[in-house]
Amino acid sequence: MQRTPSTIGIGERLLGAGLITPVQLELAECELKRRGGALTKVLVDLNLVAAEKVAEFIARESRTRYVDLSRLPLTEEVARLIPSDVSRRLKALPISLQDGTLTVAMADPTNVVGMDQLAMITGHRIESVAATERDLLNAIDRLHLRGPTIQESINKIIAEEEQEKDRDGAATPEIEAAPDDDAPIIHLVNQVLQRAVNRRASDIHFEPEEKLLRIRTRIDGVLHPDVLLPKSLQSAVAARMKILGDLDVTECRVPQDGRASIQVSRRKINLRISSLPTQFGESIVVRILDTGSQVNRLAHLGLTPEFEAKLRVAIEAPYGVVIVTGPTGSGKTTTLYSVLNEINQPDLSIFTLEDPVEMPLAGIRQTQIREEVGLTFSAALRSLLRQDPDVILVGETRDTETATLMIRAALTGHLVFSTLHTNDAPGAIPRLIDMGVEPYLLPSSLVAVLAQRLVRRLCPDCRQPIADPEAELAKLHLTPPPGLEPKLWKAGGCDRCHGSGFRGRQAVFEIMTLDERFHAPIIRRAAHSEFARLARESGMLSMFDDGLRRAMQGATTLEELLRVTRPNE
């Protein structure tokens, strides 16, 4: 195949770096001939390589650094040093100004002509860094296209209601459905959703009270107050959310669940919408699933070297079951996606059964569970086994049939990953037996169990050391982990973390691998305590042990660790 001179360079270099395969390059070049544009954009659009990987590669080649704009405290004052039309044309955004040097994030940091133009416009020396085109365009929109605030939208709606009341001599009925996207209530709901997405919230709670509607957002696992709406807007907001989720707007007496997809700054965001009747109206909770999030590799999960080595042995097994346990919202799906991303090779056939499919994975066939039409986990798994899979991800083990099918799939030569709701790793064994799995099937099928929780990560810019860490540890009768100096930190508060003292979350883990010592206790249906003892004897560190090490290293606080787990008994 003849390649154009404009694309042979970057394609061959990506190929040489091992980021793509020759087959993927050929596929992208065929698509490039059809649609035009840049080869890197085609590769990213086809999910052949992550946008972040391309940006990191370009940064290395241009001897600069890659920046993740979603984690930087960008300001309008600095961003507007370059006009918005120039920023979009050059795909360039100023991120900081220091000592006369303007640092500009660019999709192509080697664009010398563009850098000269920016120097002429701003009068500053330009230093370029690399960022993904998607993140750049999102940030440019967010910083340059500032619309009315949420409070301004609320005031506008109330003012229009007052005008209607004055005109008609009586209050107008509350809105049940707005006719078009320009309706004030639609604009208000869109603002709430967009702000939550931009703040990296995982959930939005619309909570009706006697005299108002309270909105709170869950960020890094903790609920934060967002905005208070007048009671008169409650029905309109609930109706709008129901319309988004394709729910019955006229039914307010029974719980309902729905799904929706929206666009926020060029990113597709999936929503799971749940309504529940309460004393003062319908409570609505929205789960936010960002399909544009980057799928990590194992090295990015924050596992200690010992934990990562144990997990790699488990996921490289030719067959068996690997289970990840933890409560809802503890990062189980992120871990499993990272595992699949790690083992995904062209010679493997990988399938997933999920509810919901949270983000697309290149080269992996993903199935959305739809119980309303009979496509349950067990029914889908039974059919999937006829699709010649090598690796299977069962999003959740919910019932006896699914658990039994999963175990039998492992016994017939498949590598199976799944999740389970238990408090710790040893608890997975009695839980599977309680679900109806025959104990004699487990010793030869269950390879490992990984348990995890999420703790908030201290902001590195404002964390503060605790003066007497030994006294804090003594209060809880704790001893420092071997080889670590007793140090503890507490949260501060700065602009970069919005005054919370925390920025992002970090998982704490425990991993239990099974050997022949587990076999007899499994067959006789031993208690949880015996499996926990065997796991500790084999060298398993508990989630609290792992978290305490991280607290001593300054990644989190002791209070945050105690919020999600408890000391060893």
C-alpha positions, 0 to 999 in steps of 0.5 A: 500500500502506498502511503502519503508523505504527510502520514508516513512519518508519524505512523511509522514512529508510532509503529516503532514505539509499539503503540500500534500494530502494522494491521492497525496502521494499515486500517487507519490509513485506509480510513484516512483516505476516506475521511482525510484529516490527521492520522493520529486523530483517526487512530484515536477515533477508531480506539486503536490507541488512547489519545493520552498515549499519542500525546505522551509519545509526541511530548517525548519526541519533542522533548517536552512534557505531557499535561493532563488538563483535567487535573490542572487549575486552569483560569480564565485570566490566563486562558484569555491571553490568546483569543478563542478563535486563535486557540481553536485554530492552533489547538493551543491553550495558555495554562500558566504565566510565570516570569514572562514565560507563557506555558501553552498546552498544544496538540502539536508542541512542535508547531514552531510557526504557531508558537511564533504567532502566539509570541507576537499576540501575547508579547511573552516567550512561549514554552509548549507542552503536549496535551490531547486535542480532546482535552484542549478543545474541551478546556477552550470551550469551558474557559471562553464560552462562559454563559449565565450562572445557575443562580442567574438561570434560577432568577430568570425562571422565577421572574418568568413565572411571576410575569405569567402570574401577573398576566393571568391573575393566578399561578401557572401550573408547574412545568411537566415537559418543556417543548424545546431545548431553549426552555429555561428549565432545560437550560438549568438542568443542563447547567447542573449536569455540566457543572457536575461533570466538570467537577468530576462528580460521580453522582448528582442527588436531587433531594426534595425537602419541605420548602426547597429542592436540595442538589448535592454532588458526590466528588471523590466519594463524599457528598458536597452541597451544590445548589438550593432550588425553590420548591416551585421548580421541583416538579419541573426539574423532576419531569426534565430528568424523567424525560431524559431517562425515558421514564413515565412523567405522569407516574410519581408513586413507584420507583423508576430507573432509566438511562440517558446519554448527553454531550458535555464539551464534546464528550459522551456522558452516560447517565443512570437515572433513578427516581424514588417517591419520598415524603416531600416528592421524588428523590432523583439520583443520577450516576455519571459515567464518562465514556471518554475516560482513559482506561489505565494499565495495571501500573497506573492503579497504584498497586504496590510492587508486591500486590502487582506481582501477585495480580499479574500471576493471577491474570496470566493464568491460562484459566480460572476465576479472578474476583474483585470485591468491594461495595458499589463505587469502590473502583471495581470496574476501573480495576477490571478494565485495567486488567483487560487492557493489560492482557488484551492481545490480537490473539485473544478473544475477549468478551464482557457482560456488563450492566451498564457498559461504562466505556468502550474497550478497543478490540473487546466485544462488550454486551449490555445486560437488559433484564427487561427483555430476558438478557440476564447475566446467566442467559448471556453467559450461557450464549457467550460460551458458544462464541469461542471466548478465551477471556470473559468478564462477568460484570457482577455475580448476582445469582446462583446460576451466574456463579455456577456458570462462571465457575464451570466456564473456568473449569472448561479452560476459560479465564473469567473475571467478575465482581462480588459484594463482600467486605474483604477478600476472604469473604468471597469464598463463603459468599460463593458457597452461600450462593449455591456454588458446590464447594468441590468446584472452587479449589480447582477454579478460584485463582485469586480474590482482590478486595479494594476501597477508595480513599481520597488522595491528599492534595500535594500542594497544601497537605500539612505534616502532623506534629506528633504522628506517634501520639496519633498512632498510639491512640488507635494502638497502631504500630508503623509498618516496618521500614517506614518512618512514622509520619502522618499528614492532614488536609490543608486547602488551596485553589487547586483542590477547591479548599477541600485538601483532597484531589482525586482518589486512590485505591487500597487493596488486599489480594488473596491467592489460593493454594492447596491449604485452602482446599480442605477448609473449602470442602468442609465449608469453613467459616470466614475467620479460617480463610482470613487466617490462611490468607494472612499466613500466606502473606496477605496484607489487609486493606488497612495495612495497605492504606496505613502504608499510603498514609505514612507516605503522605498519600492520604490521611489516617481519618480518611483510611478509617472512614472506609476500612477498619484496623485488623482484628 
